[in-house]
Amino acid sequence: MKTNLFACTAGLFLLFFTFSSAFAVDGTAILQQVDRKMQPESYELYRKLINIEPDGTSKEFVLYTVKKGQNKMVALFLSPASEKGRATLRLDDNMWLYIPNVGKPIRITSLQSVVGGVFNNADILRLDFSVEYTVQHIKEEGDRYILNLKAKSSAVAYDSLTMMVDKATLLPTTIECYAASGMLIKTLRYSNIKDFGDGIVSPSVLETDSPLYKGYKSVMVYAKMQKKELADEVFTLNYLPKVDGLR
C-alpha cells in the first residue's frame, strides 16, 4: 500500500513538474520580443537629446539615426550648428566619431559620451539587448516581467541590467544599469508609447538619471521611426561624410 502511495505521489510530482516546465516563461524569448518591438531590424529615425543641468539650464542635440541588423548603427548630428555634420558609427563593440575637416574618424568607447550629460555612447548607439546580454533569471510580478540580464563580455557598458517589462505590451518601462561591483550606475525610464506606423509601436521618450551625477538628467525623444532598407556600405568609415544624403 505504501509502495503504491509513494509511486502515485511521485507520478503526480513528475506530472506537475512537466506541466510547470512546459508553461515556464522563456526569458530569452521575452527579451528577443522586447528587441523587435523596440526597434525594427532595419530602420531610420530622428532623435532629440536634451541634457538638463541641476540649475535647470539645458542643451539640445538633434540626430538622424540609421540601424541595420543587430550590429550596425550610424548617428548623424543635425544640430546645434557647432555639431552639425559630425557622425558616429558602431559596428559590434567598435565605435568611431567622424568630425568634418578632421583627417580621419577617431575611436571612441562605450562609456564616453559624444553629447555629454548622463547618456553615454552605448545608450546613444544601442544594439539589441539580446545581442549584448543573456537572461540569468526572469520572474513574474503582477502585470510585469522582471528580467535579470548579464553582459556577455566585458566590452559591454553595463555588467548587468534589471529590466522591468510590461506584460501586455512586451515593452520595457524601467531598466536599472549596474557595474560589476553591484553599484547602480543609472536608471533608464521609457514612456509615451507611440504608434509610428507600419506596425512599429514603441516608447517615444527615454529619460535617465544617475546617482553618480546628482541633479543631472538626460532625455531622448524619438520621432519618425520607420523601416528602411540600407546597404552595408552605409555602415563604413568612408561613408560617414555622406550619411546626410540618406535623408
C-alpha positions, 0 to 999 in steps of 0.5 A: 500500500505504501509502495503504491502511495509513494509511486502515485505521489511521485507520478503526480510530482513528475506530472506537475513538474512537466506541466510547470516546465512546459508553461515556464516563461522563456526569458530569452524569448521575452527579451528577443520580443522586447528587441523587435518591438523596440526597434525594427531590424532595419530602420531610420529615425530622428532623435532629440537629446536634451541634457538638463543641468541641476540649475535647470539650464539645458542643451539640445542635440538633434540626430538622424539615426540609421540601424541595420541588423543587430550590429550596425548603427550610424548617428548623424548630428543635425544640430546645434550648428557647432555639431552639425555634420559630425557622425558616429558609427558602431559596428559590434563593440567598435565605435568611431566619431567622424568630425568634418575637416578632421583627417580621419574618424577617431575611436571612441568607447562605450562609456564616453559620451559624444553629447555629454550629460548622463547618456553615454555612447552605448545608450546613444548607439544601442544594439539589441539587448539580446545581442549584448546580454543573456537572461540569468533569471526572469520572474513574474510580478503582477502585470510585469516581467522582471528580467535579470540580464548579464553582459556577455563580455566585458566590452559591454557598458553595463555588467548587468541590467534589471529590466522591468517589462510590461506584460501586455505590451512586451515593452520595457518601462524601467531598466536599472544599469549596474557595474560589476561591483553591484553599484547602480550606475543609472536608471533608464525610464521609457514612456509615451508609447507611440504608434509610428506606423507600419506596425512599429509601436514603441516608447517615444521618450527615454529619460535617465538619471544617475546617482553618480551625477546628482541633479543631472538628467538626460532625455531622448525623444524619438520621432519618425521611426520607420523601416528602411532598407540600407546597404552595408556600405552605409555602415563604413568609415568612408561613408560617414561624410555622406550619411546626410544624403540618406535623408 
